[in-house]
Amino acid sequence: MFLPILSSAFALALFAINANSAALSNRQATTETVLGSFYAYGEGVDGLPVFWSDETAFIGLQPPEDSTTAANVTFHDESDSTTLTVTANDTETLSATTFFVDNSAGAFEPAGFTSTPESADELVTSGFIVFGNQLVLVDDTGALEQLWWAVPTATDGVWSLRWNVDTVTDDNAVPVVVKNVAPVPIGVGTS
């Protein structure tokens, strides 16, 4: 009587180990890395999240007043191509999910999201990496570029995330660093 129970317990343990091994192998086989959310840091922009609104990248805690669709997003790295894609953090279906910047001469345009990355002429959709904890673009020579700027919108506390190719000056714009590290609240909830 004792031996059949022991054999059944041993068989069950082996089944559990095999099931866990199979699950681990499936997770390791993915070609995508979840980067999480990105946050912008700069003068007056202290760790606010980057979010999706009408296929444009914004910084803030609320959508612009004229937004029709907005979502907090999680960034993913398609490992073989250094292309960033996003998924909504809720059940929202996004019309465009591939992240881009306009890298044409003189451009000071908002970063955004496209549904057709292969047909975007002046838009750069690959070459993005997280270096340390900062989002950078690797140029054709291998140099790391961080040309991120925040431009205030008509909605208080909301900025447009821009890529400033030729360091165009704008009195309202501030340079920012984009990181995948959330700000740490200091002194909250302590007594």
C-alpha positions, 0 to 999 in steps of 0.5 A: 500500500505504501509503495503505490502511494510513493510511486504516485507521488514520485510520478506527480513530482516528475510531471511537475518538473517536466511541466515547469521545464517546458514553460521555462523553455517556451519563455526563453524562446521569445525574441522580444524583450519587455522594456516596460514604460519610459519616463522623461526627466528634465527641467520641469519634467520630473519623471513623467511617463511617455504615453500614446495619444493619437499615434503621437508620443506625449509626456504627462499624466493626462492626454492632451485636450484634443486627444481622441484616443490615449493609452499608457503603454509598455515598450517592447524590443524586437531583439533582432531589429532594435525596433520598439513596439508598444502595447496598451496597458489596458484593453485599448487596441492601438492603431499604430504600434511601431515607435519612430522619430523623424531624423531628416535634416532640420526636423524637430518633430514629435516622436510617434507610432506608425502601423507601416514602418517599412514605408516611412521614408524619413522616419527611423523605426530601428536602431533604438536601444536601452543603454544603461537605463536610457533610451538612445538611437544608434546612428549609422556610425555607431554613435549613441544619440539622445536628441529628446526634447519636451515641448509644452502642449495647450494642456497644462502638464502635458508635453510633446516628446520630440526628436531634435535633429539639428538642435533647433532652438525653441524657447518653450522646449526643454532637453530631456532624458528618456529612461525606463526607470520610474521616479522614486517618491521621496518622503511619501508616507513616512512619519 
